[in-house]
Amino acid sequence: MRQTLLRWLWVLLLPWLGVLAHAQGKASSAELTLEPVGRISSEALFAATLYDLDDRVAPFGAHRGRPLIINFWARWCPPCRVEIPELVALQQRNTGVEIIGINIESVAPPVRDFGRAYDINYPVFLTREPGIELMRTLGNPKAGLPYTLVINRKGEVVASRTGAMSREQLKLAVELALR
């Protein structure tokens, strides 16, 4: 009985320990990775069929030609939860860069409810099952979350990051996307 209780405590507390560590700046300190043009092709992203939060097909190719910050995330990901308010604040600043959230889950209603609870003010799409493979194709071989791509108007991936992005990193991402 005691072992079962300890296991459940560990399962319940582990995600919050990640949130606390990140909030104190002890999470991954890796910077935004500048990508040589052509190292990561964005073609798989623009060819992807995603789903909006009403479960309708949303071909991603409609976003081609725009500067983009693409953020892969999931509701169960503690660093994703920490990062979302920064993305919301960035969207409010109207920088000229389109922020798009790509959730790797399969069912729209819980993601839509989560988006409302977190006041997400940018478009969110679901990948359903191919989300992990899409991230791997886009330069994230370990499929870590959150994963962010910065794409310029030419459709070139100019930067990437696995892990939550700080306000300063998002500011740099905007500058890179607009070049």
N, C-alpha and C positions, 0 to 999 in steps of 0.2 A: 504494500500500500504506500509506504513512504517513498520507495523508488519511483512509483508511478506518479506521485505528486511532484517529486523533484523533476522528473522528465517534463511534465506539463508546465511547470514553472519555467524551465529552461526554454521550452518551445514558445511560450508566451512572452518571455523577456528578451530573447535574442534579437528580434527585429528592433526593439526599442533601444537596445544597446548600440546598434548600428546607427540609429538616428542621433543618439546623444554623442557618439564619437564623431560623427560628421559635423554636428552643430558646433563642437568644440574645436574643429579644424584638424582632427586627428585622422580623418578619413584619407583616402588616397590623395597625395599631394601632386600627382602628375599634372602637368600643364596641358593646355590645348595643343594638340599635335598638328603642326602645319604639314599638309600633305603635298608632295610634288604632284603637279597636274598629271593625271593619267594613272597614278598608283591605285586609286580606288575609282572605279567607274560607277557613275550614277545611273547607268542605263537600266539595271535591274529594278531600281526604285521607280523610275519613270514608267517602266513597263508593268509594274505591279498593279494588281487589282486589289484595292482595299475596300473597306466597308465603313460607311458613316455610322453615327450613333443611332440612326433609325434603321440600321441594318440594310441599307441600300448600297448597291455597288457604286464605288467612287473611284474611277480610273485616275491614277496619280499623275498621268501625263499632262493633265490640265494645268499643273503647276510649273511646267517647263518654262524657262525663260525668266524666272523670277529669282531674286536672291532669297535663299531659304536657310532657316535653322530647323533641322529635322531632329526631333527628340523621341527616341524609342524608350518606352517605359511600361510599367505594370503597376496595378493598384497595390500589390503585395510587396513592392520594393521600397524599403525605408529611404534610401537616398533619393529615389524618385519623388517621394512625398516632400522631402526637404527642398528639392530643386524647383518644384512646380510654382511656388509663390514668386520666385525670381523670374521665371518665364512669363508669368501673368503680368508682373510689373514691367518687363521688357515690352510686352505686347501693348501695354497702355501708353508707352512712350512713342508709338508710331514712328519707328526708325526707318521705315522703307524696306525692312526685311520681314518676310512672312515666316512666322513661327508655326510649325505643324507638329502636333503630337501624334506619334504612331504607337498605339497600345498593342502589345503582343498577345492579348487575350482573345477569346473566341466569342464571348457573349456580350452584346451591346448594352442592355439595360443596366447592369451593375456599373459599367464603365461610365455611362451617361450620368448615373446618380452620383458617382464619385466626382465627376467633372463639375457637377453643380455644387457639391459640398466644398470643393476646393476653388470655386469661382473661376474655373478655367475659361479664358476668354479668347482662345485661339482654336482653330479647327483640330479635331481629334479623329483619327481613323483607326480601325482595327485591322490587324493582319490576319487574324484567325490562325490556323495551323502553320502557315509558311513563315511566320514572324521570325523564328530563330534562324532559319536558313537564309532569310533575306538579310538579317543583320550580319551573318557570316560572310555572305557575298559582298556586303558593303564595308568590309574591313574590320569586323568584330569577330574574330575566330572563336573566342570563348563565350560569345553571346552574353557578355556582362551588361548589366543595366545600372543606371540609365546609360544610353549610348547616343551621342549627338554627332550629327554631320553638319558641316557648314558648306553650302553650295552657292556658287556665284551665278550670275545671269546666264553664263554660257553653259551651265549645267555641270561645271567642274567641281568636284569635291576638293575644297581648299583647306579644310581642317576637320579634325575629328577628336572625340574624347569619350573614353569609357569612364563613367563616374559622374557625380553631380558637378555642375558648373557653377562657379561663383559669379557674382555680379561683374567683376572685372573680366573674367573669361568670356562672359556673354557680350560685354562691350567690345572686346577684341573680335569675337565672332561676327558681330554686326559689321565692323570695319572690314573684315576679310570678305564677307559676302558682298559688300557694296563695291569692292575694287573692280 
